[in-house]
């Protein structure tokens, strides 16, 4: 049986991905954290931007899409000042927008390797 909360979180993930793709964010990975003990959210969505300006634009687009489509606002947004790594927290879904080299350094996918991973194909 599908849980309504899971459907809502999945819809949020799909909307986040649309926001990322709108500003040409790349290398989108979705980590399903629901089976990970002690996880603070249901999903991580991780993507790349090419520069501080691009990372900031992708983070803004995510917020705009989620607000427009679902009427939701992020609980918090961290990292906009330097825009090397912006975290957008929607409680059940946490989004990480990285510059490529910073993403490689922190390697969240490796840290959470036990999570089921879905990669979204780049649109361009």
N, C-alpha and C positions, 0 to 999 in steps of 0.2 A: 504494500500500500504506500502511495506517495504522500509524504507529509506536506501540508500547505506551506509551512515555513521554508522547506527545501525548494518548492516551486518559486516562492517569492525571491529567495536568494539567487536561484538560477536565472530568473528574469533580470535581476539586478546585474548579475555577471554579464549577461547578454547585452544589456544596455551600456555597461562600462566598455565592453569590447567595441560597440558601435562608436562611442565617443573617442576611443583610441584611434580607430580606423579613420574617423572623420579628419583627424589632423595628421594622418600618415605615421602614427606610431607603429613600430615594427617589433618582430620577434615576441609576439604575445604568447604567454604561457599562463594557463589556469591550473592552479594547484588545489585539488579537492582535499580540504583539511578535516572533513567531517569524521573520518575514522582515525584521526591522530589524537591520542590521549593528550590532554592538556592544551589543545589548540585554542587560541583566543578568538578564532573566527571560523566560518565555514569554508571560505575560499580566499585564496590569494590570487590576484591577477597581477602579472608582472610584464612590463614592456620596456622598449627602448625609445629614446629620442636622440637626435643627433647633436644637440647643443643645449645650452641653458635655455635659450629662447624656445626651442622646440619642446623640451621637457615641460616647461611652464605652459605652453599652448596646449599640449596633450592633457595635462592635469586640468586646465580650465575647461577643455572640451568635455572631459569625463563628467565634471560637475554640472555643466550646462545640460548635457544629455540626460543625466539621471534626474535632475530637477524638472526638466521639461516633460520627460516621458513618464516618470514615476512620482513626481512631486516630493522627492526626497532630497535632503541636504546632507552633506558629509558631517559627521560628528566632529572631525578635526582634519586639518590639512597641515602637514609638516614639511619643511624643506624648500618652500617657495623662495626664500631669500636668496639661496645660492643656486637652486634648481639643478643640482647634480643628481639628487635623488629626492623625489617628491612622493610623500605617502599621503594617500587620500583614504580616510577611514569611514566606511559606511557601516560599522559594527560587525555585521555578518560577512561582509566582503571588504577586504583591505587591498587597496591598489598601490603598487609600487611602480613609479615611472622613473627610469634610470637613464643616465647617459651610459652608453655601452661599456666603457672601461670601468665605470663605477659598479655597474651590474656584475661584471666579471669578478671584481675584487670581493664583493660581498657574497656572491654565489648563493643566493637564497634557495635556488632550486636544489643545490647540493645539500644545503642545510636541512631541507624538508624533502629529501629524496624518497621517503616512505609514502608521501602523498601521491595520489593518482594525478598524473599530469596530462593535460590536453594542450597541444600546441595549435595555434591558429595561423593559417597560412597568410603570409603577407599579401596585400592586395595589389602591390605594384612591384 
